[in-house]
């Protein structure tokens, strides 16, 4: 199932953000985040070729090659590549906060290891990802609705798509364990009380729905306006919204 949606969020504005914007979201039963990767790269590669006549698009003087398959790397691998910090060897919140302070990362109240990894990525890795790249296996602390990675419970089965140093999509294996989901919501409430304005509220209806049953499911969302910016060479999102 999919939906092309006109969305409104009461957030700030810049060259890549507008309170009103367009997305396409889809969910597929008996699929996971790897299936979502395949759909994402094929849909966007087709879009590029249909709109411009080529899978290689010149955007603001930089050639973007949409030819599948695209690069895939974990968030921890990306952080290690661009900072030299290997979080595989940093196992406690205290160690993570110490290295964050050393590298000049802003520390917020209640910050945990996973949130430090995400902060490192946003500060040092995100803007380096020019060619289409899937960043996978986010920390569970920043992914409250995502299924855990079976081999490492600290990580989840998720990816974000980056092109030209900007995010274009977000997808994951949906969390369908009602007990785990309720525990995540409780943790989110604690984070909200600690001052995290982006933390989720408790959703009792959703937890109850999961108790009745949700099959293994892959879900994905793509920002349409930013793709139109790419295809048309526009510099700001305001030039394509209308």
C-alpha positions as MATLAB code, in Angstrom:
seq = 'XXXXXXXXXXXXXXXXXXXXXXXXXXXXXXXXXXXXXXXXXXXXXXXXXXXXXXXXXXXXXXXXXXXXXXXXXXXXXXXXXXXXXXXXXXXXXXXXXXXXXXXXXXXXXXXXXXXXXXXXXXXXXXXXXXXXXXXXXXXXXXXXXXXXXXXXXXXXXXXXXXXXXXXXXXXXXXXXXXXXXXXXXXXXXXXXXXXXXXXXXXXXXXXXXXXXXXXXXXXXXXXXXXXXXXXXXXXXXXXXXX';
ca = [
       0.000    0.000    0.000;
       1.215    3.509   -0.726;
       0.110    7.087   -0.297;
       1.216   10.274   -1.967;
       0.718   12.842    0.769;
       0.654   16.603    1.148;
       2.223   17.061    4.582;
       2.354   19.948    7.049;
       4.789   20.139    9.965;
       5.179   23.112   12.269;
       8.946   23.339   11.771;
      11.514   25.822   10.500;
      12.375   26.796    6.932;
      15.632   26.680    4.992;
      16.755   25.772    1.472;
      15.714   22.128    1.964;
      12.846   22.451    4.491;
       9.341   23.867    4.091;
       6.459   23.452    6.575;
       4.262   22.178    3.720;
       5.784   19.505    1.494;
       5.100   16.288   -0.425;
       6.031   12.689    0.347;
       5.260    9.234   -0.883;
       5.048    6.539    1.790;
       4.631    2.830    1.261;
       4.367   -0.351    3.284;
       4.835   -3.910    2.056;
       3.857   -6.987    4.055;
       6.465   -9.762    4.371;
       9.232   -7.360    3.333;
      12.042   -5.639    5.221;
      14.418   -2.706    4.904;
      16.496   -4.446    2.216;
      13.410   -4.734    0.011;
      12.781   -1.035    0.606;
      16.321   -0.247   -0.587;
      15.701   -2.062   -3.861;
      12.407   -0.255   -4.428;
      13.927    3.125   -3.519;
      16.911    2.965   -5.848;
      14.872    1.596   -8.753;
      12.083    4.174   -8.407;
      14.479    7.129   -8.126;
      16.776    5.884  -10.905;
      13.723    5.542  -13.160;
      12.582    9.040  -12.151;
      15.959   10.511  -13.053;
      16.020    8.830  -16.451;
      12.381    9.699  -17.234;
      12.812   13.344  -16.212;
      16.230   14.080  -17.704;
      16.899   11.308  -20.245;
      19.825    9.958  -18.231;
      20.637    8.316  -14.896;
      23.469   10.831  -14.588;
      22.112   14.214  -13.528;
      24.101   17.434  -13.234;
      22.991   19.212  -10.082;
      24.483   22.619   -9.310;
      27.704   21.664  -11.133;
      28.037   18.179   -9.616;
      27.247   14.997  -11.552;
      25.013   12.627   -9.581;
      24.996    9.035  -10.867;
      21.744    7.243  -10.059;
      22.705    3.970  -11.736;
      21.896    1.083   -9.308;
      23.166   -0.448   -7.127;
      23.989    2.443   -4.796;
      26.591    2.529   -2.051;
      25.559    1.047    1.313;
      27.362    1.664    4.595;
      26.396    1.518    8.249;
      26.209    4.692   10.314;
      29.138    3.499   12.438;
      31.202    2.793    9.286;
      30.463    6.297    8.001;
      31.485    7.884   11.311;
      34.708    5.855   11.352;
      35.521    6.795    7.733;
      35.173   10.545    8.280;
      36.302   10.931   11.907;
      38.472    7.907   12.686;
      36.300    7.193   15.745;
      35.312    3.516   15.907;
      32.181    3.073   18.014;
      32.581   -0.697   17.788;
      35.153   -0.174   20.551;
      33.056    2.329   22.538;
      30.479    0.425   24.542;
      29.237    2.700   27.340;
      27.393    6.012   27.484;
      30.253    7.457   29.526;
      32.880    6.572   26.912;
      30.688    7.948   24.118;
      30.046   11.227   25.938;
      33.762   11.632   26.632;
      34.679   11.287   22.947;
      31.798   13.603   22.004;
      33.150   16.290   24.335;
      36.625   15.789   22.920;
      35.374   16.272   19.330;
      33.187   19.282   20.112;
      29.806   17.573   19.771;
      26.992   19.371   21.616;
      25.914   17.248   24.595;
      22.250   17.326   25.603;
      20.704   16.157   28.910;
      20.315   12.367   29.116;
      22.325   11.774   25.948;
      23.204    8.105   25.375;
      25.715    6.212   23.256;
      23.376    5.776   20.287;
      22.467    9.443   20.249;
      26.161   10.347   20.288;
      26.741    8.117   17.232;
      23.881    9.865   15.426;
      25.245   13.291   16.407;
      28.696   12.332   15.059;
      27.113   11.247   11.776;
      25.092   14.443   11.398;
      28.093   16.627   12.243;
      30.866   14.905   10.304;
      29.373   12.413    7.821;
      26.096   13.596    6.318;
      27.407   16.420    4.119;
      30.127   14.161    2.647;
      27.602   11.803    1.019;
      27.342   13.270   -2.495;
      26.577   10.193   -4.613;
      23.415    8.194   -3.664;
      24.248    6.361   -0.429;
      22.173    4.237    1.943;
      23.212    4.748    5.583;
      22.044    1.665    7.482;
      21.768    0.229   11.001;
      20.962    3.273   13.090;
      21.163    3.131   16.900;
      17.967    1.967   18.578;
      17.888    5.176   20.664;
      17.040    7.283   17.588;
      14.692    4.741   15.952;
      11.692    4.145   18.254;
       9.499    2.413   15.635;
      12.078    0.109   14.059;
      12.820   -3.605   14.432;
      16.119   -4.421   16.115;
      18.971   -6.054   14.214;
      18.991   -9.711   15.405;
      22.796   -9.878   15.652;
      23.169   -6.602   17.604;
      20.225   -5.399   19.695;
      21.769   -1.910   19.973;
      21.071   -1.350   16.255;
      17.963   -1.441   14.080;
      17.063   -2.504   10.535;
      16.796    0.977    9.047;
      18.277    3.120    6.329;
      18.295    6.754    5.319;
      19.105    7.807    1.753;
      21.546   10.676    1.198;
      22.296   12.456   -2.069;
      24.343   15.636   -2.383;
      24.741   15.759    1.403;
      20.968   15.815    2.001;
      18.474   13.215    3.196;
      15.943   12.031    0.609;
      14.305    9.016    2.216;
      13.856    7.030    5.403;
      12.874    3.369    5.678;
      12.922    0.402    8.008;
      11.721   -3.012    8.975;
       8.661   -2.080   11.004;
       8.700   -3.000   14.676;
       5.875   -5.532   15.132;
       6.673   -6.710   18.680;
       4.079   -5.025   20.959;
       6.112   -5.530   24.141;
       9.244   -3.990   22.657;
       7.196   -1.166   21.128;
       5.566   -0.241   24.435;
       8.982   -0.210   26.154;
      10.302    2.110   23.422;
       7.396    4.522   23.913;
       8.032    4.551   27.678;
      11.680    5.390   26.988;
      10.571    8.150   24.609;
       8.422    9.669   27.348;
      11.460    9.737   29.633;
      13.435   11.517   26.914;
      10.626   14.046   26.457;
      10.616   14.773   30.181;
      14.384   15.294   29.946;
      13.840   17.997   27.332;
      13.890   16.148   23.980;
      11.291   18.024   21.910;
      11.365   15.412   19.105;
      10.605   12.401   21.326;
       7.430   10.415   20.581;
       4.346   10.361   22.791;
       2.785    7.119   24.032;
       0.403    5.643   21.425;
      -1.859    3.141   23.186;
      -3.972    2.476   20.085;
      -0.886    1.532   18.082;
       0.378   -0.790   20.834;
      -3.025   -2.478   21.009;
      -3.095   -2.916   17.231;
       0.299   -4.644   17.388;
      -1.070   -6.998   20.064;
      -3.675   -8.182   17.537;
      -0.881   -8.726   15.035;
       1.199   -7.107   12.313;
       3.096   -9.256    9.784;
       6.770   -8.570    9.111;
       6.554   -5.321    7.156;
       8.868   -2.950    5.328;
       8.028    0.765    5.292;
       9.568    3.675    3.411;
       9.062    7.403    2.850;
      10.618    9.599    0.146;
      10.586   13.400   -0.014;
       9.219   14.317   -3.433;
      10.116   18.019   -3.441;
      13.832   17.407   -2.967;
      13.787   14.926   -5.862;
      12.150   17.572   -8.052;
      14.921   19.961   -6.979;
      17.493   17.418   -8.175;
      15.794   16.727  -11.488;
      15.293   20.415  -12.302;
      18.526   21.824  -10.877;
      16.743   24.080   -8.383;
      18.690   25.372   -5.386;
      15.869   25.848   -2.866;
      12.723   23.903   -2.046;
      10.603   27.062   -2.406;
      11.295   27.008   -6.153;
       9.544   23.639   -6.598;
       6.730   23.491   -3.981;
       4.097   25.077   -6.240;
];
